[in-house]
Every structure is written in structure tokens, then in C-alpha cells.
Amino acid sequence: MSETQPIDALRHLEQEALSAIAEAAEERALEEVRVAYLGRKEGKISAVMRLLGTVPAEERPALGQEANRVKEAVARAIESRGRILAGPGGGGHHDLTLPARRAWKGARHPVTQTIDDIWGIFRQMGFTRARGPEADSEWYNFVALNTPLDHPAADEQDTLYLVDSVLLRSHTSPVQMRTMEKHDPPIRIIAPGWVYRRDTYDATHTPVFLQIEGLVVDEGITFVDFKATLAEFARRYWGPDTQVRFRPSFFPFTEPSAEVDVKRVITRPDGTRQETDWLEIMGAGMVDPNVLDNAGYDSERFTGFAFGMGPARIAKLKHGVDDLRTFFDDDVRFLSQFAR
Ligand code: PHE
């Protein structure tokens, strides 16, 4: 009989201590629980341990073992509760005078915004969106686009090959051919996407960049449609006072070809208006009949125009950013300036 009483008392204390530990809402309260049960002088469990000397010698080992088990269980529970209270959102150490933490708000990358704005304008003009693979063949990237493989544009120096005749597309123009293969005219598409070139990573070049391709093919499409559509785009994007200039150029897949420049009117902070320099915004031209033939279109009946632009360059001009690489660094302190 006599040995069951201290053991029962111990187990009762154990339960009591464990619930007090669970209820301790802050570190100070937990420390009070520790003193109340394990404290050398007043601790209730320590007091039972002190009674060990008074029980008969043959009962001592069993009681001693149980006392140690309870002591350790309670100590462990205090330790783990302490870790929870010390952790984030844990204890009672909140400083209510601290300013609230600012919540992070997501935003589109400035180059994505530029693509969306450009796409939005062409969508209003009746274009739809198209896409093609980033790994493509020499046929789609060059040959079908009237570019012989010995043409400088097809030079291995610029193009990243994967295997044999498979490469990472060096422009979005292969989407022209892939779209014409699948659909009959009329065609009016915008195709944004990643392109790859063997360029050094510097302020004005990145080996991976975005392009936006445009293609229009139908009966009776003329040079006037070409100029008017792109001039209208420029005025919707940069404002009604924007001037547009078509400079003769060369691309194997367009004839005639042009580089399109814009001259914008900007309003200075003091309210005065100022014309910018001419800025090149895209390569373009009337679709070469050979390209239409390669697509299986009747080039006697159908005509069209195509264009390609670099949205990162346009975002760079728009925001006065002088180094393209900052668009790739993904430094949120830089990017958050463009959040809208
Ligand atoms: N693909 C050309 C380039 O990457 C741009 C372009 C597209 C030119 C369509 C004419 C027509 O430079």
C-alpha cells in the first residue's frame, strides 16, 4: 500500500504539469510552471524526490525510476513548448508599436506589360494570337522563309543549334509559316515569343530575348495597308502626334523591306513638349511571294505584310532604362518601379 501513494502522487503531478505547460501562453508563464514543478526549492516534483529517502529501501528503486521519468517528461514538454512560444507568432513579445509589415503585391514584368499593351492594340485591329515552338528546324527558321542556309543570317555564328538541322529559333518569323500551313487566308496574327542568338550578354544584347511577330495575308493587301496599319499602331501606342518613317532595308522573306522608325512627342515635367530622336522600332515588309508559295498559298492571288519587333527594346525606350540586363536580373527593387 505505502509505495503506491508517492507513485500516484507523481503521476497526478505529471498530468497537472503537462496541462499547465500546454496552457502557458507566453514564455514568462512557462517559466513559472517550470519553477512550480521542477524548481529546486519549491518544485512539487522535486519535493516528491526528496521523500525518496523516507520510503523503505526495497521500494526505492521503482519509485526513483518513476520519479526520474516524470521529471524528464515534464522537462521535455517545457522545452518544446518554449520553442513554440519563442518562434514566429509564438510568444507574448509582440511590440505593438512597430509599423505593420508591407504586404507584397505581384505585378507584371515591364517587358510583359509592353507585350500586353502592343497585343491589345493589334487585337482591337482584328488580329488574333499565334505561337510556335522555340526549338524549330532549319526549314521553318530559314529555308521556308526564303533564306538559303549560306545566307549570313543563317550563319552558325549567330544561331544556336541543338542537333543536326534542329535549332533554337533566331526570330519569331517561323510562326508565319507554321500559321499559314494550318490556316487559309485571311491571316491576321500577332505572335510574341522567346528567340535565341549567340550574342554576348551586354547592355544592348541578351542571348535570349522576346520578339513580337505580325503577319497579315489576304487578297488585295497593298503597301498602303502595310504603312497605314503600322502607322496606326505607332500612334495608338506612343500617342497621336507620333511620326512614322519607313526606311528601305532588306530581309530575305519580305520584298520590299523596311525598318520602321518613330519620332515621339514627349511632355517634359515643366509641361513643355519636345520631339525625340528617330527610334527604330521594327523590321517589316511585304511578304515575299516565295514565302507564300512555300506555304502553299497562291502568290498570284494573295499578298501580305509582316513585321517583327523587340518589346524589351521598346520597354527600354519607354522607361528610359539604359541596360537591357536589368530586365533579366529580377531585382524586385528595380522591377517594382514599373508595377501598375
Ligand atoms: N525576323 C526579323 C528579325 O528578326 C524581323 C522581321 C519580321 C522583318 C518580319 C520583316 C518581317 O530581324
Residues whose N, C-alpha, C, O or C-beta is under 5 A from the ligand:
A	BS01	LIG	S170 H171 S173 F251 T254 G283 A284 G285 A306 F307 G308
